[in-house]
Amino acid sequence: MMFTDLNAIRELESQVMQILLNENNLNEESTKQRIIEPILTILGWHIFGNELQREYNIDRGQRQEKADYVASIDHIPRLIIEAKALNEKLKESHARQVIGYGKFSDIRWCILTNGKNWNIYDAKGGREPKDCIVLEIEIQEGILPSNALKSISRDSVINGKLDKTAGESRFSSKLETNLSRIMQELRDETIKKAANRIYNRMKKDFPEITRNELKKNVASFLRINIASEKEPVFPMPPPEPSEYSIDYHFENKYSYGRPIFDELQKSIQKTLEGIRISSAKYYIAFRKKNIFAVVHSYQDHIDVLLRLPLGKKGSRINWGKDSGKNWGWSWVNTRLILNDKEDVDDELIDLIKESYALRRNL
């Protein structure tokens, strides 16, 4: 069965969005029937017939396994899909599973989804999930599946748009990796040269100082972190005057996010100097000159909105060129979901520091 009537597709998409926004406890089978299969229909796949095979046999040598779906065109398998229950966290082990299915079955495009989050992998991209990831997409209010998941539509697979998307993703990833490596090398070289020159000028006046001590002082002065250094704690001034206090954002049913926010604020305070915090009706913002991080509170999590380099990857990142419009901020391109205090880790703080650096230079 394939929907060709535009109104029918829109009605189906509306039904899917209502389920995604209002239901949280669907098991895997219900998620497949009520979300994943309707979305595949919206994307043009014929889910009733030979085009979509359920419980597809995977021959892994000594054992047989089953993938939830394989989508074929003209009897040639093109996508392999592994489903999880709605809101089940997609883990690296899940990614390895579906990529392994793809490698054993010679199916290049591998999809891991819980109905809301859709991770698209290229089984030919490498050995690790981080090498294979093409896109990480989250369906949310204001972002419809027909737009967000267009790259895995039947038409996109046929006309090669998915291949083009994968190529662009690999280019961005390689560019970022090389740029990060070169920037680190340049930072290290700058510190070393500056320390040597200053040491030669100051050693007569300060004979007790060593090159390594001076190097650390130079790095601190230039605001370049050295991993071996203990980061100082910078006092954060009280929130700017507003009729909406921080407490306002975590009242009643939103109280769950307060410990997460407190941990986030404490971690930023340990990392960045001279940061101010402001609270408005719908958000909390961290800023120096410009806002670089925005917090929204929800009943079971908080969102942190950032600006990151194009193509930045991470297990919790949802980004896109139009993300800022969806969230009400023209500069935002990244959304991070924090479900508990443990999500405020070194990876998160590094991303916040990147957003701070980008916004500081505007």
TAZILIN-V345582 format. One record per helix or strand of 2 or more residues. SS is the DSSP state (H for helix, E for strand). FROM is the first residue (numbers start at 1). LEN is the number of residues. Records with the same first field share a line. If there is no record, write none. Layout:
# TAZILIN-V345582
SS = FROM-LEN ; FROM-LEN
This chain:
# TAZILIN-V345582
H = 6-17 ; 28-15 ; 92-14 ; 129-4 ; 145-4 ; 150-3 ; 154-6 ; 161-42 ; 211-11 ; 247-4 ; 252-20 ; 323-5 ; 341-3 ; 346-15
E = 52-8 ; 64-10 ; 76-8 ; 109-5 ; 117-6 ; 133-6 ; 276-4 ; 284-4 ; 291-7 ; 302-5 ; 317-3 ; 334-5
